[in-house]
Amino acid sequence: MKRYYRVSIEQDEDGAFIASVPDLPGCISDGKSRKEALKNVKDAIAGYLASLKKHKEPTPPSIKEEVVVVNA
């Protein structure tokens, strides 16, 4: 089953990209590029959800949102 989670990616003062998942507290990863950080955080999300399942804890709901681009 596909699940969707919002990911925030920011570059730190050392140039690394830090990816965090607001709906999964403590689920954070990083990478040398945005692409690498995104790949790594996907693995972190999978591990986080597997741990919730193993411990019979509820899984946060998948998000449902749209992104629009506006010329301003």
C-alpha positions in Angstrom: 0.0 0.0 0.0 1.3 3.4 -0.9 1.4 6.0 1.8 2.2 9.7 1.4 4.0 11.9 3.9 5.1 15.5 3.7 8.9 15.9 3.8 10.8 19.1 4.5 14.3 19.4 3.1 16.6 22.2 4.3 20.3 22.8 3.7 22.4 23.2 6.9 25.4 25.5 7.4 27.8 22.7 6.4 26.0 22.2 3.0 24.3 18.9 3.9 20.6 18.5 3.1 18.5 17.5 6.1 15.1 15.8 5.4 12.5 15.6 8.1 9.0 14.2 8.2 6.7 16.4 10.4 4.0 13.7 10.8 6.6 11.2 12.0 8.3 12.7 15.0 12.1 12.0 15.0 12.1 10.7 11.4 15.0 12.6 10.0 17.7 11.8 7.4 20.3 13.7 5.4 22.3 13.6 2.3 25.0 15.4 0.3 22.3 16.5 -2.2 18.5 17.0 -2.1 18.1 13.9 -4.2 20.2 11.8 -1.8 18.4 13.2 1.2 15.1 12.4 -0.3 16.2 8.8 -1.1 17.5 8.4 2.5 14.4 9.8 4.1 12.3 7.3 2.1 14.3 4.5 3.8 13.9 6.2 7.2 10.1 6.4 6.7 9.9 2.7 5.8 11.9 1.8 8.9 9.8 4.1 11.1 6.5 2.6 9.8 7.9 -1.0 10.2 8.8 -0.2 13.8 5.3 1.2 14.5 3.8 -2.0 13.0 6.1 -4.3 15.0 5.1 -2.5 18.2 1.4 -2.5 17.3 1.3 1.3 17.4 -1.0 3.3 15.2 0.3 4.5 11.8 -0.2 8.3 11.1 -2.6 8.8 8.2 -1.3 9.4 4.7 -1.7 13.0 3.6 -4.0 14.1 0.8 -3.0 17.4 -0.7 -2.3 19.1 -4.0 0.5 21.4 -5.0 -0.3 24.2 -7.4 2.1 26.6 -9.2 1.1 30.2 -9.6 2.8 32.8 -11.7 3.0 35.9 -9.5 
